[in-house]
């Protein structure tokens, strides 16, 4: 019987070569079970290689955009008193999140559906020091000839009801692979340090489970109030910076006047 044959193969499984051995010839022998595993792995690679390739393309797009912002930060810092970009974060959605979003949108679960319909698989978050740094960096970024602006949502000038503030951009930019040029969508979020601090904590607190409705409503009001305080802090820090720059410029002019006289 087949079951008896499997038991015999299990008895002949050796620690030296990790393969069933034909006791008569003392040579490795391939079983039907092994063949099915090999076939399964081959099918698995065939099914998932397109997904892995797609996620790799998005990772390449993220690296391209990150490089653009790093270059801008280096160049603009040479023209002013500070680095306009404090930090850059990035992510590529995992395939489970992608599948769930396709399902939510009632789209087929295919690579083509992802490429044609999902614009936020690749994401880059740029954290700036001051609000005017955000718009300065944005202008330089979208003016590059290989960056195409697809969508722009300014939640700084028009905050969400929750208090959320950030500048969102959807751009298309090319990557260059072994198969040639390929245009990729990338979502870019631009925030100040204060905006990012509020958004990160709001995300953690708002999605805590098992909150009763009254508590959830009260927390939403408090979070919105915190967002307003955060916005005031951004404005105040900007005024302080401008005052420092103005006073430094005035002091420099006074020294120059004294030197001339």
C-alpha positions in Angstrom: 0.0 0.0 0.0 1.0 3.6 -0.5 0.8 4.4 3.2 3.2 1.5 4.0 5.6 2.9 1.3 5.6 6.3 3.0 6.3 4.7 6.4 9.2 2.9 4.9 10.6 6.0 3.3 10.3 7.8 6.7 12.3 5.1 8.3 15.0 5.4 5.7 15.2 9.3 6.1 18.8 9.9 7.1 20.4 12.8 8.9 23.4 12.9 6.5 21.6 13.9 3.3 18.1 14.6 4.5 16.6 12.4 1.7 14.8 9.1 1.6 17.2 6.3 0.7 16.5 3.2 -1.3 17.7 0.5 1.0 18.5 -1.8 -1.9 20.7 0.5 -3.8 21.6 3.0 -1.0 21.0 6.0 -3.4 18.7 9.0 -2.9 15.2 8.3 -4.2 12.6 11.0 -5.1 9.1 10.5 -3.8 5.8 11.7 -5.1 5.5 13.9 -2.1 8.7 15.6 -2.9 7.7 16.2 -6.5 4.5 17.8 -5.3 6.4 20.2 -3.1 8.7 21.2 -5.9 5.8 21.8 -8.2 4.1 23.8 -5.5 7.2 26.0 -5.0 7.5 26.5 -8.8 3.8 27.6 -8.9 4.3 29.8 -5.9 7.2 31.7 -7.7 5.1 32.0 -10.8 2.2 33.5 -8.9 4.2 35.8 -6.6 7.1 37.0 -8.8 5.0 39.6 -10.5 3.9 40.9 -7.1 7.4 41.0 -5.8 8.6 42.8 -8.9 5.8 45.4 -8.6 6.6 46.1 -4.9 10.3 46.4 -5.9 9.4 48.9 -8.5 7.5 51.0 -5.9 10.5 50.7 -3.6 12.7 52.1 -6.4 10.2 54.9 -6.9 10.4 55.8 -3.2 14.2 55.9 -3.4 14.0 58.2 -6.4 11.7 60.6 -4.6 13.8 60.5 -1.4 16.9 61.3 -3.4 15.2 64.3 -4.9 14.2 65.7 -1.5 17.7 65.1 -0.1 19.3 67.0 -2.9 16.9 69.9 -2.5 17.6 69.9 1.2 21.3 70.1 0.6 21.1 72.8 -2.0 18.6 75.0 -0.2 20.5 74.7 3.1 23.4 76.4 1.4 21.3 79.5 0.7 19.8 80.0 4.2 20.3 79.6 7.9 18.9 76.1 8.3 18.1 72.8 6.6 14.4 73.2 5.5 13.9 69.4 5.8 14.2 67.8 9.3 13.6 64.2 8.2 12.2 62.0 5.5 10.2 58.8 6.1 9.0 56.4 3.5 7.0 53.2 3.1 5.6 50.8 0.6 2.3 49.1 1.4 2.5 45.4 1.9 0.6 43.1 -0.4 -2.1 42.4 2.2 -2.9 46.1 2.5 -3.0 46.4 -1.2 -5.3 43.4 -1.6 -7.7 44.8 1.0 -7.8 48.2 -0.7 -8.5 46.5 -4.1 -11.3 44.6 -2.4 -12.7 47.7 -0.8 -12.8 49.5 -4.2 -14.4 46.4 -5.8 -11.4 46.1 -8.2 -9.9 42.9 -9.5 -6.9 41.6 -7.6 -4.3 42.0 -10.3 -1.0 43.8 -10.8 -2.7 45.8 -13.6 -5.4 47.0 -11.2 -2.8 48.1 -8.7 -0.8 50.1 -11.2 -3.8 51.7 -12.8 -5.9 52.6 -9.8 -3.9 52.8 -6.6 -1.8 55.9 -6.2 -0.7 55.6 -2.6 1.2 52.2 -2.6 4.5 54.1 -2.4 4.6 56.9 0.2 7.2 59.5 1.2 6.7 61.8 4.2 8.8 65.0 4.4 9.0 66.7 7.8 10.0 70.4 7.6 11.0 72.9 10.2 8.5 75.7 9.3 5.4 76.1 7.3 7.0 78.2 4.6 9.6 75.6 4.2 6.9 73.2 3.1 5.7 75.4 0.2 9.2 76.3 -0.8 10.2 72.6 -1.0 7.0 71.8 -2.8 7.6 74.4 -5.5 11.1 73.2 -6.2 10.0 69.5 -6.2 7.0 69.7 -8.6 8.9 72.0 -11.0 11.3 69.2 -11.9 10.8 68.0 -15.4 10.5 64.4 -14.5 7.9 65.0 -11.8 4.3 65.2 -12.9 1.8 66.5 -10.3 -1.4 64.5 -10.5 -3.3 65.6 -7.4 -2.8 68.2 -4.7 -4.7 68.6 -1.4 -3.7 71.3 1.1 -4.9 70.3 4.5 -2.7 73.1 6.0 -4.8 75.9 4.6 -8.0 73.7 4.9 -7.6 71.3 7.8 -9.8 68.2 8.1 -12.6 68.3 10.6 -10.5 66.2 13.0 -7.8 69.0 13.0 -5.4 67.1 10.7 -3.0 69.3 8.8 -0.6 68.3 6.0 0.1 68.9 2.4 -0.7 65.9 0.2 0.7 65.4 -3.3 0.2 62.6 -5.8 3.0 62.6 -8.3 4.2 60.4 -11.2 7.9 60.0 -11.7 10.0 57.5 -13.7 12.2 54.7 -12.6 14.7 53.0 -14.8 14.9 49.2 -14.6 16.6 46.5 -16.6 13.5 46.6 -18.9 13.6 50.4 -19.4 11.7 53.4 -18.2 8.6 53.0 -16.1 6.4 55.7 -14.6 5.3 55.2 -11.0 2.8 56.9 -8.7 4.1 58.2 -5.4 2.2 59.9 -2.6 4.0 62.7 -0.8 3.0 64.1 2.5 4.6 67.3 3.8 4.3 68.5 7.4 6.0 70.5 10.1 7.4 68.8 13.2 4.3 69.9 15.1 1.9 68.6 12.5 3.7 65.2 12.4 3.7 65.0 16.2 0.0 65.6 16.4 -0.8 63.2 13.5 1.2 60.4 14.8 -0.3 60.5 18.3 -3.8 61.1 16.9 -3.6 58.0 14.8 -2.6 55.9 17.9 -5.2 57.4 20.2 -8.1 57.5 17.8 -7.9 53.9 16.8 -7.8 52.5 20.3 -10.4 49.7 20.6 -13.2 49.3 23.1 -13.9 53.0 23.6 -17.5 53.8 24.4 -19.1 56.4 22.1 -19.2 59.2 24.8 -15.4 58.8 25.5 -14.6 58.6 21.8 -16.6 61.9 21.1 -14.8 63.7 24.0 -11.4 62.5 22.8 -12.2 63.7 19.3 -13.0 67.2 20.7 -9.8 67.3 22.7 -7.7 66.1 19.8 -9.1 68.9 17.6 -8.3 71.4 20.3 -4.7 70.0 20.4 -4.5 70.5 16.7 -5.5 74.1 17.0 -2.8 74.6 19.7 -0.3 72.9 17.4 -1.2 75.3 14.5 -0.7 78.2 16.9 2.7 76.8 17.9 3.7 76.6 14.2 2.7 80.2 13.6 4.5 81.4 16.8 7.8 79.6 15.9 7.7 81.1 12.4 7.3 84.6 13.9 10.2 83.9 16.3 12.4 82.7 13.4 11.5 85.8 11.3 12.3 88.1 14.2 15.7 86.5 14.7 16.5 86.8 11.0 15.4 90.5 11.0 17.4 91.3 14.1 20.5 89.6 12.7 20.2 91.5 9.4 19.8 94.8 11.3 22.9 94.0 13.5 24.9 93.2 10.4 23.9 96.5 8.7 24.9 98.5 11.9 28.3 96.8 11.9 28.8 97.7 8.2 27.8 101.3 8.8 30.3 101.6 11.7 33.0 100.1 9.6 32.4 102.6 6.8 32.5 105.5 9.1 
